[in-house]
Amino acid sequence: MVVLGIVAEYNPFHNGHLHLIQEAKQIDSSAVVLCVMSGNFLQRGEPAICNKWVRAEMALKSGADLVIELPFCFSVRSAYFFAQGALKLLHQTGIITHLAFGAEYDNMQVLSSIADLLANEPLAYSRLFKENMSTGKSFPLARSLALQQYMGKRSAELQKILPGSNNILAIEYLRVIKEEGFPFTPILIKRKGSRYYDTEISPYASATAIRQSLLASHGLNELNESLPQDSLNILQREISEGRCPVSLDALERTVLFKLRTMSLQDLSDIYEINEGLESRFKEAANNSGTMEQLLKTVKSKRYSLTRIKRTLMYILFALSNEQVKRFDQHGPLYLHILGFSSKGQKILQEMKINSQIPIFSRGRDIKKARDEHPGTVLQEMIDLDVLATDIYTLLYPDPSQRQAGKDFTTSPLRV
């Protein structure tokens, strides 16, 4: 049996996501689609436009069979660690045969050769990368330039490939498969329509454009051609019930409060804060009154906007360097089921036989596991996921919807 693994955020689920699922299933019409999806906070350092159960529902009504949450400690990390956490989780299910992913560039051989280079990291490439970093360049730019310098003849081709958000993730998926020896057959689907940052509304509009429209309160009519009908209906319900849309700006005062009350020493213990970045954050927080002003002040040639937003999430959740080391050493420690179809329910039974980590099918499973493993990495990982949901609900437009403890009381969706 073919079980297709897909890593996603579905923020929200749009026509491009539907295209990927439909194309991937061309290899076998009876294939099961198992998605690992980020929870309420995402890889670019932002809260999702709507909550994780809602986004899982959109996916299940558009062809996914089983949706599992990627724990917070991996979902808010840079591309490599995001990919590593997600693929380790897929591997832990014990049932994945294929990994399907999209990219702007659809030459698997070229993407795979870049992944090989990054997995093996030749000494000459390492030197070039370090030289570029020493001149104050950001990590993505330093790596991109080093790859171009090392792969010389393909420099022009790499200039087109490396800026693509989906290309970067595709390379990291292939890299992790090689490094970990996962027995997944990769399936590359060419991205259809707009690029990630494009803001034009069209039948294949980017998730960025769709979110901007929702946050600008343009209404759903503008998005009629950009989203499957089920996604539109679900969004309409969530908007009318006051749980959507959610934005980073809703965290503005909370983040400024956190930064202004933390000491420089506390900030320096936070994951990915180094080279004096703690002082930069502290000064910016003391002189900023808005999220936009804070981000602009901290951003620099070395620190991209995405890197800064991710670091704000680490600060908000007090994610320390030591915690991250423990999480990376152990990998994902549970499979939290967000929803399933009738076909997914059958495959869930196989997972229960094959998986070597616990499966949380009900809210009380999460609470029980946390309470029975005090002082462990498992408890730390669960606590972060629970806290992420509790903070996320505070961002809902309707105050009456902001109760905590949703992870303990919400059962998986059956679609």
Secondary structure, DSSP 8 states (H G I E B T S, - for coil): --EEEEEE--TT--HHHHHHHHHHGGG-TT-EEEEEEE-SB-TTS-B-SS-HHHHHHHHHTTT-SEEEEE-HHHHTS-HHHHHHHHHHHHHHTS---EEEEEESS--HHHHHHHHHHHHH--HHHHHHHHHHHHTT--HHHHHHHHHHHHTGGGHHHHHHHTT-HHHHHHHHHHHHHHHHT---EEEEEE--SS-TT----STT--HHHHHHHHHTT--SGGGTTTS-HHHHHHHHHHHHTT-----GGGGHHHHHHHHHHS-HHHHHTBTT--TTHHHHHHHHHHT-SSHHHHHHHH--SSS-HHHHHHHHHHHHTT-BHHHHHHHHHH----EEEEEE-HHHHHHHHHHHHH-SS-EE-SHHHHHHHHHHSTTSHHHHHHHHHHHHHHHHHTT-SSGGG--S-HHHH---EE-
